[in-house]
Amino acid sequence: MKSFNLLLLLFLMGSVANAQQQSDSDNQHMEVQKKLIPYTNPLLNVGDSRVVEEPTRELGQLEKETMRRISDVYRIHVLAIDAQIQDDLVQAEIHINDAFASIQALMDDFPEIQSNQRFAALYRSVMAEYREFYAISEPINDVEGDIFEIRDELFAEEDEWIAEGFNLPENLSFNRTEVPLVQNQHVSRHLMYYSMRRPEVMERWLERSEYYFPMMLEIFEEEGTPKELIHLSMIESGLVPTARSWASAVGLWQFIRATGAVYGLEVNWWVDERRDPVKSTRAAARHLNDLYEIWGDWHLALAGYNISPRGLKRAIRSAGNVEDYWVAFPYLPRETRGYVPGFIAATMVASNPEEFGFQRNYGGERYQYDVANVDGLMPLDKLAEAAGITTNKLKEFNPELLRWATPPGDSYPLKLPQGTKDQFLLAYQDIPKDERASEIAMHTVSSGETLGFIARRYGTSVRSLYETNEGLSNIIHPGQRLVIPIAPGSSGQLSASQPSNQQRSSSSSRSSSRSQVQAPSNTTPVSYTVKSGDTVGHIAEWYDVRAWQLRAWNGISNTIRVGQRLTVHVPNSRSSYYEQVEDLSYSKKQELERQQRSGENIFAGQLADNSSSGGTISYTVRRNETLGGIARRHSVSVAAIQRANNLSGTTIYAGQTLTIPAD
């Protein structure tokens, strides 16, 4: 028996050994097979018929443009880091905020870039530097509001929950609408989502609509906008005025800053009128009207509200140049494919709530208010106390207010619960003078604080801290007292019910003419006539301004036409150069742009005529200045200053006299 067990054991061990050898052989075989992957490296597997060389992918014009813009932001980002290495916090702050603004401009011009991996990496790098400079330790909420999670689910195009054979409820009755409420499989999918999968979402929207829709209907009627378009606010924000998207679109109507500026919505450190229900609704009505004038079709106009003109045109070209939303549908981004069906379905449900299982009336109150003019820089807690309400309630009536006080200025139109104005004004007169804010604040430095942190807290800049605190060093100490200039407010008087930077009558609501945004100081207006192949982005680059500025100055979107006259505000000192851009060929303008980006001074010919002392000037270096900053200020290269002053490096010191050449 023992011998049998011994033989059995030996047999099993042999089997295991054979299995192991077979496994090793298989693994070796697998390793060999891995080498047969078709590499495109010409030094590997030469002549192997199994190697299939992948064709080189040619970058499209749009991809090249976005990559170039991303590259430009990285250059600014590196300059910000270099400035901090040189202890030049002023210049570092300029570069950090330039990079931040360039990121936002990219999202404004290319909304679809948010899904781009290169852009995501750039965004993380720029935001990390921003947070480090301003000592931001708390998390930044890129998104505010539940609508974005809902939209991700609604636009996901996952159909496993779809009920087959869904039909509209019988006996639906719609008032005649200007926007066609078509029914197809895409609309039905959204109807099922609202009524079957997530009915609680639609119920919340219906409840909120009782608060905001009466006001919206009144404004849309005044502006001549189809009334059913008020339902677009449901899928834009879920009717939450403080909603903010990852791309920094804000408010009930999700305006990005650039488009809001075109329609007169004021945004500064103190206020953001995109959050005001009345002002943003009027701006949305005008924007929708203008989009319809461009496209002549409401479904395309709605798509244009969600996607850039460039993206919509590209989808139409892919669809054979047929200007029809449903024909272009397969070529649109996923969100835009869900956007118009989502609006149509929301309108159908809100127009016939009972037929879809919801209540006709939820008994909610309407959005109404009184307006009382109060002084600038009035603390909100004192105003709320005078009104007999909480500070949070006061902010609900004035969601555009971003800080602890009303913005600086002569007066501010404060919204109050209806019927409380008289009581408020009596109590307001009794607020002591010493309880009102001042345009100058004193700050005592605490442990761990930096100049960037303090500047951000008060809405000012590091440069302003240096200017108002003589002898201020880069290094600050706990207990040190600093004078803090309060951030400036609006350039004009804020309105209670109209976009403050653009007042126009309802009779002109269908017109695309808009009052221009105020021009920057020390600038001269020059004209440019749009030519074939021009884009807003190109023109902005040629004149060294931002695309959003060009749109705001001329009251336009990204859509321009050949022969259209645009006004550009350029620095007085360079107006003679920019006046020549009008007559240059497209290739010459692009060549100058490339030269400028490579560091060449394209203004040298103009500046040489205006310089003194035979083409040079003397300049005394100020504290915290860098050679790069001085070069940019005088529109010359760093190398030119080094040559003129026999400098081998970039180290300079306060009080040093430099010769600045015309380069």
C-alpha positions as CSV (number, residue, x, y, z in Angstrom):
1,M,0.0,0.0,0.0
2,K,2.8,2.4,0.9
3,S,4.6,1.7,-2.4
4,F,1.3,2.5,-4.3
5,N,1.0,5.8,-2.5
6,L,4.6,6.6,-3.2
7,L,4.1,5.9,-6.9
8,L,0.9,8.0,-7.0
9,L,2.8,10.9,-5.3
10,L,5.7,10.6,-7.9
11,F,3.1,10.6,-10.7
12,L,1.4,13.7,-9.4
13,M,4.7,15.6,-9.0
14,G,5.7,14.7,-12.5
15,S,2.4,15.9,-13.8
16,V,2.9,19.2,-12.0
17,A,6.4,19.6,-13.4
18,N,5.2,18.9,-16.9
19,A,2.4,21.4,-16.4
20,Q,4.9,24.0,-15.2
21,Q,7.2,23.4,-18.2
22,Q,4.2,23.7,-20.5
23,S,3.2,26.9,-18.8
24,D,6.7,28.3,-19.1
25,S,6.8,27.3,-22.7
26,D,3.4,29.0,-23.2
27,N,4.7,32.2,-21.5
28,Q,7.8,32.2,-23.6
29,H,5.6,31.8,-26.7
30,M,3.4,34.7,-25.4
31,E,6.5,36.9,-25.0
32,V,7.5,36.1,-28.5
33,Q,4.0,37.0,-29.7
34,K,4.2,40.4,-27.9
35,K,7.2,41.3,-30.1
36,L,5.0,40.8,-33.2
37,I,2.8,43.8,-32.3
38,P,3.0,46.0,-35.5
39,Y,5.4,48.8,-34.4
40,T,5.8,51.6,-36.8
41,N,9.5,52.1,-35.8
42,P,11.4,51.3,-39.1
43,L,14.3,49.7,-37.0
44,L,11.9,46.9,-35.7
45,N,10.6,44.0,-37.7
46,V,11.8,45.3,-41.0
47,G,10.2,43.3,-43.8
48,D,7.8,41.5,-41.5
49,S,4.5,41.2,-43.5
50,R,2.6,41.4,-40.2
51,V,3.8,44.9,-39.6
52,V,1.1,47.4,-40.8
53,E,2.4,51.0,-40.7
54,E,-0.4,53.3,-39.4
55,P,-1.0,56.3,-41.7
56,T,0.1,59.7,-40.3
57,R,-2.9,61.6,-39.0
58,E,-3.1,65.1,-40.4
59,L,-4.2,67.7,-37.9
60,G,-7.3,69.7,-38.9
61,Q,-7.3,73.5,-38.8
62,L,-9.5,73.6,-35.7
63,E,-7.2,71.2,-33.8
64,K,-4.1,73.2,-34.8
65,E,-5.8,76.4,-33.6
66,T,-6.7,74.9,-30.2
67,M,-3.3,73.4,-29.8
68,R,-1.7,76.7,-30.5
69,R,-3.9,78.4,-28.0
70,I,-3.0,75.8,-25.4
71,S,0.7,76.3,-26.2
72,D,0.3,80.1,-25.7
73,V,-1.2,79.6,-22.2
74,Y,1.7,77.2,-21.2
75,R,4.2,80.0,-22.2
76,I,2.4,82.4,-19.9
77,H,2.3,79.8,-17.2
78,V,6.1,79.4,-17.4
79,L,6.6,83.2,-17.2
80,A,4.5,83.2,-14.0
81,I,6.8,80.6,-12.4
82,D,10.0,82.4,-13.6
83,A,8.7,85.7,-12.1
84,Q,8.2,84.1,-8.7
85,I,11.7,82.6,-8.9
86,Q,12.9,86.2,-9.4
87,D,10.8,87.4,-6.4
88,D,8.8,89.6,-8.8
89,L,5.3,89.0,-7.3
90,V,3.7,91.9,-9.3
91,Q,4.7,90.4,-12.6
92,A,3.9,86.9,-11.4
93,E,0.4,88.0,-10.6
94,I,0.0,89.5,-14.0
95,H,1.0,86.3,-15.7
96,I,-1.1,84.1,-13.4
97,N,-4.2,86.1,-14.2
98,D,-3.4,86.3,-17.9
99,A,-3.1,82.5,-18.0
100,F,-6.4,82.3,-16.0
101,A,-8.1,84.7,-18.5
102,S,-6.7,82.8,-21.5
103,I,-8.1,79.6,-20.1
104,Q,-11.5,81.2,-19.8
105,A,-11.3,82.7,-23.3
106,L,-10.5,79.2,-24.7
107,M,-13.7,77.8,-23.1
108,D,-15.6,80.8,-24.4
109,D,-14.4,80.3,-28.0
110,F,-14.4,76.5,-28.0
111,P,-17.0,75.2,-25.5
112,E,-16.4,71.7,-26.8
113,I,-12.7,71.9,-25.6
114,Q,-13.7,70.8,-22.1
115,S,-13.5,67.2,-23.2
116,N,-10.0,67.7,-24.6
117,Q,-7.3,65.9,-22.6
118,R,-4.6,68.4,-23.4
119,F,-6.9,71.2,-22.2
120,A,-7.7,69.3,-19.0
121,A,-4.0,68.9,-18.2
122,L,-3.5,72.6,-18.9
123,Y,-6.4,73.6,-16.7
124,R,-5.1,71.6,-13.8
125,S,-1.6,73.2,-14.1
126,V,-2.9,76.8,-14.3
127,M,-5.4,76.3,-11.5
128,A,-2.7,74.7,-9.3
129,E,-0.5,77.8,-9.7
130,Y,-3.4,80.1,-9.1
131,R,-4.3,78.4,-5.9
132,E,-0.7,78.3,-4.7
133,F,-0.1,82.1,-5.4
134,Y,-3.3,83.2,-3.7
135,A,-2.9,80.6,-0.8
136,I,-6.3,79.0,-1.5
137,S,-6.6,76.0,0.8
138,E,-10.3,75.4,0.6
139,P,-11.7,73.5,-2.4
140,I,-12.9,75.6,-5.3
141,N,-16.4,74.5,-6.3
142,D,-16.1,74.5,-10.1
143,V,-19.8,73.6,-10.4
144,E,-22.8,74.8,-8.4
145,G,-26.3,73.5,-8.8
146,D,-27.9,70.0,-9.4
147,I,-28.7,70.7,-13.0
148,F,-25.3,69.5,-14.3
149,E,-25.5,66.1,-12.8
150,I,-29.0,65.8,-14.2
151,R,-27.8,66.9,-17.6
152,D,-25.0,64.4,-17.6
153,E,-27.5,61.6,-17.0
154,L,-30.1,63.0,-19.3
155,F,-27.7,63.5,-22.3
156,A,-25.8,60.3,-21.7
157,E,-27.8,58.5,-24.5
158,E,-27.9,55.2,-22.5
159,D,-31.1,53.5,-23.4
160,E,-31.3,50.5,-21.1
161,W,-34.1,52.1,-19.1
162,I,-36.1,53.2,-22.1
163,A,-39.6,51.8,-22.2
164,E,-40.5,50.4,-25.7
165,G,-43.6,51.7,-27.4
166,F,-43.8,55.0,-25.4
167,N,-46.6,57.2,-26.8
168,L,-47.7,60.7,-25.9
169,P,-50.6,60.9,-23.5
170,E,-53.9,61.3,-25.4
171,N,-55.8,64.5,-25.8
172,L,-52.8,66.8,-25.3
173,S,-53.6,70.4,-26.2
174,F,-50.9,72.9,-27.0
175,N,-51.3,76.6,-27.6
176,R,-49.9,77.6,-30.9
177,T,-46.1,77.9,-30.6
178,E,-43.5,79.6,-32.8
179,V,-40.9,77.0,-31.9
180,P,-42.1,73.7,-33.4
181,L,-42.7,71.1,-30.7
182,V,-42.0,68.0,-32.8
183,Q,-42.2,64.5,-31.5
184,N,-39.6,61.9,-32.4
185,Q,-37.6,59.2,-30.7
186,H,-35.2,61.7,-29.2
187,V,-38.0,63.8,-27.7
188,S,-39.8,60.7,-26.5
189,R,-36.6,59.6,-24.6
190,H,-36.6,62.9,-22.7
191,L,-40.3,62.7,-22.0
192,M,-39.7,59.3,-20.4
193,Y,-36.9,60.7,-18.4
194,Y,-39.0,63.5,-17.0
195,S,-42.2,61.5,-16.4
196,M,-40.9,58.0,-15.6
197,R,-37.2,57.8,-14.7
198,R,-36.7,61.0,-12.7
199,P,-40.2,62.6,-12.1
200,E,-38.8,64.3,-8.9
201,V,-36.6,66.5,-11.2
202,M,-39.5,67.8,-13.2
203,E,-41.5,68.3,-10.1
204,R,-38.8,70.6,-8.6
205,W,-38.7,72.5,-11.9
206,L,-42.5,72.9,-12.0
207,E,-42.5,74.2,-8.4
208,R,-39.7,76.7,-9.1
209,S,-41.4,77.8,-12.4
210,E,-44.3,79.2,-10.4
211,Y,-41.9,81.6,-8.8
212,Y,-40.0,82.8,-11.9
213,F,-42.2,82.1,-15.0
214,P,-44.6,85.0,-14.6
215,M,-41.7,87.5,-14.6
216,M,-40.1,85.7,-17.6
217,L,-43.3,85.7,-19.6
218,E,-43.7,89.5,-19.1
219,I,-40.1,90.1,-20.3
220,F,-40.3,87.8,-23.3
221,E,-43.5,89.4,-24.4
222,E,-41.9,92.9,-24.1
223,E,-38.9,91.6,-26.1
224,G,-41.0,89.8,-28.8
225,T,-39.4,86.5,-27.9
226,P,-41.6,83.3,-28.3
227,K,-43.1,82.7,-24.9
228,E,-42.5,78.9,-24.9
229,L,-38.7,79.6,-24.8
230,I,-39.0,80.4,-21.1
231,H,-38.8,76.6,-20.6
232,L,-35.2,76.7,-21.8
233,S,-34.3,78.0,-18.4
234,M,-35.3,74.6,-16.9
235,I,-32.6,72.6,-18.7
236,E,-30.1,75.5,-18.6
237,S,-30.1,75.9,-14.8
238,G,-32.9,74.0,-13.2
239,L,-34.2,77.5,-12.4
240,V,-31.4,78.1,-9.9
241,P,-30.1,81.7,-10.3
242,T,-26.7,80.9,-8.6
243,A,-26.0,77.9,-10.8
244,R,-22.5,77.8,-12.2
245,S,-21.0,75.4,-14.7
246,W,-17.5,74.1,-15.0
247,A,-16.9,76.5,-17.9
248,S,-18.0,79.4,-15.5
249,A,-21.4,79.9,-17.2
250,V,-23.6,81.5,-14.5
251,G,-27.2,82.1,-13.6
252,L,-30.7,81.1,-14.7
253,W,-29.7,81.4,-18.3
254,Q,-26.0,80.2,-18.0
255,F,-24.3,83.2,-19.6
256,I,-20.5,83.0,-20.0
257,R,-18.9,86.3,-19.1
258,A,-18.1,87.3,-22.7
259,T,-21.7,86.8,-24.0
260,G,-23.1,88.4,-20.9
261,A,-20.9,91.5,-21.6
262,V,-22.4,91.7,-25.2
263,Y,-25.8,92.0,-23.7
264,G,-24.8,94.5,-21.0
265,L,-24.6,92.3,-17.9
266,E,-22.1,93.8,-15.5
267,V,-19.6,91.5,-13.8
268,N,-17.0,92.7,-11.3
269,W,-15.6,91.8,-7.9
270,W,-18.8,93.1,-6.2
271,V,-21.7,92.1,-8.5
272,D,-22.5,89.5,-11.2
273,E,-25.7,90.5,-13.0
274,R,-25.8,87.1,-14.7
275,R,-27.2,85.9,-11.4
276,D,-30.0,88.5,-11.3
277,P,-33.2,86.8,-12.5
278,V,-34.7,89.9,-14.2
279,K,-31.6,91.3,-15.9
280,S,-30.4,87.9,-17.1
281,T,-33.8,87.0,-18.5
282,R,-33.9,90.2,-20.6
283,A,-30.4,89.5,-21.9
284,A,-31.5,85.9,-22.7
285,A,-34.5,87.0,-24.6
286,R,-32.4,89.4,-26.7
287,H,-29.7,86.8,-27.3
288,L,-32.3,84.2,-28.5
289,N,-33.8,86.8,-30.8
290,D,-30.4,87.6,-32.3
291,L,-29.6,83.9,-32.8
292,Y,-32.9,83.5,-34.7
293,E,-32.0,86.4,-36.9
294,I,-28.7,84.7,-37.8
295,W,-30.2,81.2,-38.5
296,G,-33.8,81.8,-39.4
297,D,-34.8,78.6,-37.6
298,W,-35.6,78.2,-33.9
299,H,-34.2,74.7,-33.5
300,L,-30.8,75.9,-35.0
301,A,-31.1,79.1,-32.8
302,L,-31.5,76.9,-29.7
303,A,-28.5,74.8,-30.8
304,G,-26.6,78.0,-31.2
305,Y,-27.3,78.9,-27.6
306,N,-25.6,75.7,-26.5
307,I,-22.7,75.4,-28.9
308,S,-20.2,77.8,-30.5
309,P,-21.0,79.1,-34.0
310,R,-17.9,77.4,-35.2
311,G,-19.1,74.0,-33.9
312,L,-22.6,74.4,-35.3
313,K,-21.3,75.4,-38.7
314,R,-19.0,72.4,-38.7
315,A,-21.9,70.0,-38.0
316,I,-24.0,71.6,-40.8
317,R,-21.1,71.3,-43.3
318,S,-20.7,67.6,-42.3
319,A,-24.4,67.2,-43.0
320,G,-24.1,68.4,-46.6
321,N,-24.6,72.1,-45.8
322,V,-28.3,71.5,-45.0
323,E,-29.3,74.1,-42.4
324,D,-31.6,71.9,-40.4
325,Y,-31.0,70.9,-36.8
326,W,-32.3,67.3,-37.3
327,V,-30.2,66.7,-40.4
328,A,-27.1,68.0,-38.6
329,F,-28.1,66.0,-35.4
330,P,-25.6,63.1,-35.9
331,Y,-22.7,65.4,-36.3
332,L,-23.3,67.6,-33.2
333,P,-21.7,67.1,-29.8
334,R,-23.5,64.8,-27.4
335,E,-24.8,67.6,-25.2
336,T,-26.2,69.6,-28.1
337,R,-27.9,66.4,-29.5
338,G,-29.8,66.2,-26.2
339,Y,-30.3,70.0,-25.7
340,V,-33.1,70.7,-28.2
341,P,-35.1,67.5,-27.5
342,G,-34.7,68.3,-23.8
343,F,-36.2,71.7,-24.3
344,I,-39.1,70.4,-26.4
345,A,-39.9,67.6,-23.9
346,A,-39.7,70.1,-20.9
347,T,-42.1,72.5,-22.8
348,M,-44.5,69.6,-23.5
349,V,-44.6,68.5,-19.8
350,A,-44.8,72.0,-18.4
351,S,-47.7,72.9,-20.7
352,N,-49.6,69.8,-19.8
353,P,-48.4,68.7,-16.4
354,E,-51.5,66.7,-15.3
355,E,-51.4,64.6,-18.5
356,F,-47.9,63.5,-17.5
357,G,-48.7,62.8,-13.8
358,F,-47.8,66.1,-12.2
359,Q,-49.9,68.8,-10.5
360,R,-51.3,71.8,-12.4
361,N,-50.7,74.1,-9.4
362,Y,-48.2,73.8,-6.5
363,G,-49.4,76.9,-4.7
364,G,-46.1,78.7,-4.9
365,E,-45.7,82.5,-4.7
366,R,-44.5,84.7,-7.5
367,Y,-41.2,86.5,-7.7
368,Q,-42.0,90.1,-6.7
369,Y,-40.0,92.8,-4.9
370,D,-39.7,96.4,-3.9
371,V,-36.6,98.5,-4.7
372,A,-35.0,101.0,-2.3
373,N,-31.9,102.9,-3.2
374,V,-29.1,102.6,-0.6
375,D,-25.6,103.9,-0.3
376,G,-22.6,102.1,-1.6
377,L,-20.5,99.9,0.7
378,M,-23.4,99.3,3.1
379,P,-23.0,96.1,5.1
380,L,-25.6,93.5,4.0
381,D,-26.2,92.4,7.6
382,K,-27.2,95.9,8.6
383,L,-29.5,96.2,5.6
384,A,-31.1,92.9,6.4
385,E,-31.6,94.0,10.0
386,A,-33.3,97.2,8.8
387,A,-35.6,95.1,6.5
388,G,-36.5,92.7,9.3
389,I,-35.2,89.7,7.4
390,T,-32.1,87.4,7.5
391,T,-29.0,88.2,5.5
392,N,-29.5,85.0,3.5
393,K,-33.0,86.1,2.7
394,L,-31.7,89.5,1.5
395,K,-29.2,87.7,-0.7
396,E,-32.0,85.6,-2.2
397,F,-33.6,88.8,-3.4
398,N,-30.3,90.2,-4.6
399,P,-28.3,87.1,-5.9
400,E,-26.1,89.4,-8.0
401,L,-24.3,90.7,-4.8
402,L,-21.1,88.7,-4.2
403,R,-19.6,90.3,-1.1
404,W,-20.5,91.5,2.4
405,A,-21.6,94.9,1.3
406,T,-23.3,96.8,-1.6
407,P,-20.8,97.8,-4.3
408,P,-19.0,101.2,-4.0
409,G,-20.8,104.0,-5.8
410,D,-23.3,106.7,-5.2
411,S,-26.2,104.3,-4.7
412,Y,-27.4,100.8,-5.2
413,P,-31.0,99.6,-6.1
414,L,-31.6,97.0,-3.3
415,K,-34.4,94.5,-3.9
416,L,-36.6,93.9,-0.8
417,P,-39.6,91.6,-0.2
418,Q,-42.7,93.2,-1.5
419,G,-44.5,95.5,1.0
420,T,-41.4,96.1,3.2
421,K,-40.0,99.2,1.6
422,D,-41.5,101.8,3.9
423,Q,-40.5,100.0,7.1
424,F,-37.0,99.5,5.7
425,L,-36.4,103.1,4.8
426,L,-37.3,104.2,8.3
427,A,-34.9,101.8,9.9
428,Y,-32.2,102.5,7.3
429,Q,-32.0,106.1,8.3
430,D,-31.0,105.0,11.8
431,I,-28.0,102.9,10.8
432,P,-25.0,104.7,12.5
433,K,-22.3,106.2,10.2
434,D,-19.6,104.2,12.0
435,E,-21.3,101.0,10.9
436,R,-20.9,101.7,7.2
437,A,-17.9,100.4,5.2
438,S,-15.0,102.5,4.0
439,E,-13.1,102.6,0.7
440,I,-9.9,101.9,2.6
441,A,-9.5,98.9,5.0
442,M,-6.8,98.1,7.5
443,H,-5.6,94.5,7.7
444,T,-3.5,92.9,10.4
445,V,-1.4,90.1,8.9
446,S,-2.0,86.7,10.5
447,S,0.4,83.7,10.5
448,G,0.6,81.9,7.2
449,E,-0.9,84.7,5.1
450,T,0.8,85.9,1.9
451,L,0.4,89.1,-0.2
452,G,-1.5,87.0,-2.8
453,F,-3.9,85.7,-0.1
454,I,-4.6,89.2,1.2
455,A,-5.1,90.7,-2.2
456,R,-7.6,88.0,-3.2
457,R,-9.5,88.4,0.1
458,Y,-10.2,92.1,-0.6
459,G,-10.6,91.8,-4.3
460,T,-7.5,93.9,-5.1
461,S,-4.1,93.0,-6.5
462,V,-0.6,92.6,-5.2
463,R,0.4,95.6,-7.3
464,S,-2.2,97.7,-5.4
465,L,-0.8,96.5,-2.1
466,Y,2.7,97.7,-3.1
467,E,1.3,101.0,-4.3
468,T,-0.6,101.8,-1.1
469,N,2.0,100.5,1.4
470,E,5.3,102.4,1.0
471,G,8.4,100.2,1.6
472,L,6.4,97.0,1.5
473,S,8.5,93.9,1.2
474,N,7.8,90.5,-0.4
475,I,8.0,89.0,3.1
476,I,5.3,90.0,5.6
477,H,5.1,89.2,9.3
478,P,2.2,88.3,11.7
479,G,1.0,91.5,13.3
480,Q,2.0,93.8,10.4
481,R,-0.6,96.3,9.5
482,L,-1.4,96.9,5.8
483,V,-3.6,99.5,4.1
484,I,-5.9,97.7,1.7
485,P,-7.6,99.6,-1.2
486,I,-11.2,98.4,-1.7
487,A,-11.8,96.9,-5.1
488,P,-13.5,99.4,-7.5
489,G,-17.1,99.0,-8.4
490,S,-19.0,99.6,-11.7
491,S,-18.1,102.4,-14.0
492,G,-21.7,103.6,-14.1
493,Q,-24.9,103.4,-12.1
494,L,-26.3,99.9,-11.7
495,S,-29.9,99.3,-12.9
496,A,-32.6,97.5,-10.9
497,S,-34.2,95.7,-13.8
498,Q,-32.1,96.2,-17.0
499,P,-28.6,94.9,-17.9
500,S,-26.7,97.9,-16.5
501,N,-24.3,98.3,-19.4
502,Q,-27.0,98.2,-22.1
503,Q,-30.3,100.1,-21.9
504,R,-32.6,99.8,-24.9
505,S,-36.3,99.9,-25.5
506,S,-38.5,96.9,-26.3
507,S,-39.3,98.3,-29.7
508,S,-35.8,97.5,-30.8
509,S,-35.7,94.0,-29.4
510,R,-35.5,92.4,-32.8
511,S,-32.7,94.6,-33.8
512,S,-29.1,93.3,-33.5
513,S,-27.8,96.9,-32.8
514,R,-26.5,97.3,-29.3
515,S,-24.9,100.1,-27.4
516,Q,-21.1,99.6,-27.2
517,V,-19.3,98.7,-24.0
518,Q,-17.2,101.5,-22.6
519,A,-13.8,101.7,-24.2
520,P,-10.7,101.3,-22.1
521,S,-8.8,104.4,-21.1
522,N,-5.9,105.7,-23.2
523,T,-7.2,104.0,-26.3
524,T,-8.1,105.1,-29.8
525,P,-10.9,103.5,-31.9
526,V,-9.9,102.2,-35.3
527,S,-12.1,100.5,-37.9
528,Y,-11.7,97.2,-39.6
529,T,-13.7,95.7,-42.5
530,V,-14.3,92.0,-42.3
531,K,-12.9,90.1,-45.3
532,S,-13.3,86.5,-46.6
533,G,-11.7,84.0,-44.2
534,D,-11.6,86.3,-41.2
535,T,-12.8,85.2,-37.8
536,V,-13.3,87.1,-34.6
537,G,-10.3,85.2,-33.1
538,H,-8.0,86.2,-36.0
539,I,-9.0,89.9,-35.9
540,A,-8.5,90.0,-32.1
541,E,-5.0,88.6,-32.5
542,W,-4.1,91.1,-35.2
543,Y,-5.1,94.0,-33.0
544,D,-3.7,92.4,-29.8
545,V,-7.1,92.5,-28.0
546,R,-9.2,89.7,-26.6
547,A,-12.0,88.1,-28.6
548,W,-14.6,88.8,-25.9
549,Q,-13.6,92.5,-26.0
550,L,-14.1,92.6,-29.8
551,R,-17.5,91.0,-29.4
552,A,-18.5,93.4,-26.6
553,W,-17.3,96.6,-28.3
554,N,-19.3,95.7,-31.4
555,G,-22.3,93.9,-29.9
556,I,-21.7,90.8,-32.0
557,S,-21.4,87.0,-31.4
558,N,-18.7,84.9,-33.1
559,T,-20.7,85.2,-36.3
560,I,-19.4,87.9,-38.6
561,R,-20.0,88.6,-42.3
562,V,-17.8,89.9,-45.1
563,G,-18.0,93.7,-45.4
564,Q,-19.1,94.2,-41.8
565,R,-17.3,97.2,-40.1
566,L,-15.9,96.5,-36.7
567,T,-14.5,99.0,-34.1
568,V,-11.3,98.1,-32.2
569,H,-9.9,100.1,-29.3
570,V,-6.1,100.1,-29.5
571,P,-3.4,101.9,-27.3
572,N,-3.0,105.6,-28.3
573,S,0.8,105.0,-28.7
574,R,0.3,102.4,-31.3
575,S,-2.7,103.6,-33.2
576,S,-0.6,104.5,-36.3
577,Y,0.5,100.9,-36.5
578,Y,-2.9,99.4,-36.1
579,E,-4.5,101.7,-38.6
580,Q,-2.3,99.9,-41.3
581,V,-3.7,96.5,-40.5
582,E,-6.9,97.2,-42.5
583,D,-4.8,97.3,-45.7
584,L,-2.6,94.2,-45.1
585,S,-3.2,90.9,-46.8
586,Y,-4.3,87.9,-44.8
587,S,-0.9,86.2,-45.2
588,K,0.9,89.3,-44.1
589,K,-1.2,89.7,-41.0
590,Q,-0.6,86.1,-40.1
591,E,3.1,86.5,-40.7
592,L,3.2,89.5,-38.3
593,E,1.3,87.5,-35.7
594,R,3.8,84.6,-36.0
595,Q,6.7,87.1,-35.7
596,Q,5.2,88.6,-32.6
597,R,4.6,85.2,-31.0
598,S,8.3,84.3,-31.6
599,G,9.4,87.4,-29.6
600,E,10.0,89.9,-32.4
601,N,9.0,93.5,-31.9
602,I,6.6,94.2,-34.8
603,F,6.1,97.8,-33.6
604,A,9.7,98.8,-33.9
605,G,9.3,100.8,-37.1
606,Q,6.6,102.9,-35.5
607,L,8.3,103.4,-32.1
608,A,11.6,104.4,-33.6
609,D,10.1,107.6,-35.0
610,N,8.7,108.6,-31.6
611,S,11.7,107.8,-29.4
612,S,14.1,110.4,-28.1
613,S,17.9,110.8,-27.9
614,G,18.6,109.3,-31.3
615,G,16.3,106.3,-30.9
616,T,16.9,105.5,-27.2
617,I,15.5,106.6,-23.9
618,S,16.8,106.4,-20.3
619,Y,14.8,104.5,-17.8
620,T,15.3,104.1,-14.0
621,V,14.5,100.7,-12.6
622,R,11.8,100.6,-9.9
623,R,11.5,98.2,-7.0
624,N,10.3,94.7,-7.9
625,E,10.6,95.3,-11.7
626,T,12.1,92.7,-14.0
627,L,14.0,93.0,-17.3
628,G,11.2,91.2,-19.0
629,G,8.5,93.5,-17.6
630,I,10.5,96.6,-18.7
631,A,11.0,95.1,-22.2
632,R,7.3,94.4,-22.6
633,R,6.4,97.9,-21.3
634,H,8.6,99.5,-24.0
635,S,7.8,97.0,-26.7
636,V,11.4,95.9,-27.2
637,S,13.1,92.6,-26.6
638,V,15.1,91.6,-23.5
639,A,18.1,90.9,-25.8
640,A,18.0,94.5,-27.2
641,I,18.1,96.0,-23.7
642,Q,21.0,93.6,-22.7
643,R,23.0,94.7,-25.8
644,A,22.4,98.4,-25.2
645,N,23.5,98.1,-21.5
646,N,26.2,95.4,-21.8
647,L,24.3,93.1,-19.6
648,S,25.1,89.4,-19.6
649,G,22.2,88.3,-17.5
650,T,18.7,89.5,-16.5
651,T,19.6,90.7,-13.0
652,I,18.8,94.4,-12.4
653,Y,18.3,96.5,-9.2
654,A,16.1,99.4,-8.1
655,G,17.6,102.7,-9.0
656,Q,19.6,101.4,-11.9
657,T,19.5,103.5,-15.1
658,L,18.9,101.6,-18.3
659,T,19.2,102.6,-21.9
660,I,16.1,101.5,-23.8
661,P,16.6,101.2,-27.5
662,A,14.0,101.3,-30.3
663,D,15.2,97.7,-31.1
